[in-house]
Amino acid sequence: MPTFFLFFNHRFTPAQEAAAREELGVCRFVPLPPELQKQWSQIPPNLPVLSDYLAPLRHWLASHATPGDYVLIQGDFGATYLMVQFALQHNLIPLYATTRREALEEHQTDGSVKMVHRFRHEIFRKYGV
């Protein structure tokens, strides 16, 4: 059964976990170690090149994943692109989560409008298909 690696800036929800188990046959979930999670979540916006910065993340994934494992990759656009390419080169299955967005407008007594957004997990979609 495949493992599901999380390159993700948000909290992985119970609905997402259930979907991965049911739809993808995942048996194990592996988050990034805390130091790599911090690195993934706080990619410096002033770096012109990300290759060296992402090297520890690539190394960790290569040493823990096996071909056919899933990798949920979402975050900085450039870093996501590079990690998706890396996953594909190593016969991993890169995914992203899709959500249904529900918006509610709450009109306030002072004339302002408060927007409340609710996101619900829909599916995991493979990159590149």
N, C-alpha and C positions, 0 to 999 in steps of 0.2 A: 504494500500500500504506500502511496506517495506521501511525502512530507510537504508541508506548506510553510515557506519562509516568508517573513514579514518585513519588507522594506517600506514602511508606512509611517506617516506622522500622526495618525489618529489612533484612538482606542479601537481595537478590533472588537466588534460587537458580537453578542451571542447569536444574532441572526446571521451574521457573516460566517461565524464558526459552524453553525448548523448547515448552512448552504454548502460550505466547503466539504463537510463530511458527507452530506447526502448527494450532491451533484458531482463531486470530483473524487469521492472515495478516499478523502484524506483521513489519516489516522493520527497525525502528529503535527503540532504547530510549533514553530521555532521563531521567536522574536530575536531581533538583533541584541547582542549584549549591550548593557547600558552605555558604555563608552562609544560604541559604534552607532547606537540609536541617537545619541546626542550629536554625533558627527553628521548622520543622515538628516536629522531634523534642523540643523543649523548650518547649512552650506553657505559659506560667505558669498555675498552677492558681488563682491569686487574681484573675485578670482577670474582671470580671463580664460584659464584652462583648468579643467576638473580632473584630468587623468591621474595625476599624482595624488590629489586629495582623495580620490575614490579607491586608490590602491588597497588600503586596509579592508575596505568593504568587499572588494572583488576577491581578495585573498581569503577572507573569512567564508564567503559563500562557496568558493571553489573547494575549500577544505571540509565543508560540512554537507553540501548537497550532492546528490547523485542524479545521473540522467533520469528524466521523467518526473522529478520533483517540481512542485509549483513554487513560483516566487511572486508574491503580491508586491508590485513596484509602483509606488506613487510618491510624488514629492516634487522637488525642483525639476523643471522641465528638462534641462540639459543633463542632469544627473540621472534622471529617469531614462532618458534616451540611451545614455551610455550603459546603464545597468541592464536594460532590456537587450541591447546588442550582446553584452557579455553573457547573459543568461542563454540566449539563443545559440551562441557559439559553443556553449557547454551542454547543449541538449537538455536544458531546463525549460520549463513552460512559464513564461512571464505573463502575468495577469494584471488587470486593474479592476476595481470594484465600480459598478454603476449604481446610481441611487435615483430614487424618485424624490423630487423636491416639492414640498408643500409649503406655500407661503400664506400667512395670515396677517392681515392688516388690523391693528388695534388703534382706533382713533382716540387720542388722548384729550382730556378736558382743556389743555392749553393750546389745542389746535394742531399739535404735532401728530405724526403717525408713527407708531412703533411696529416694526416688522418682526415677525417671528417666523423662522424657517425651521422646518422639520425635514430631515433626510432619512429615507428608508432604503435599506439595501434591496437591490433588485437581483443582479447577477454578477458573476465574475466573467469578464470578457478577456479572451486571449489577445495579446498584442500581435499585430501583423496578419490577422485573418479577416 
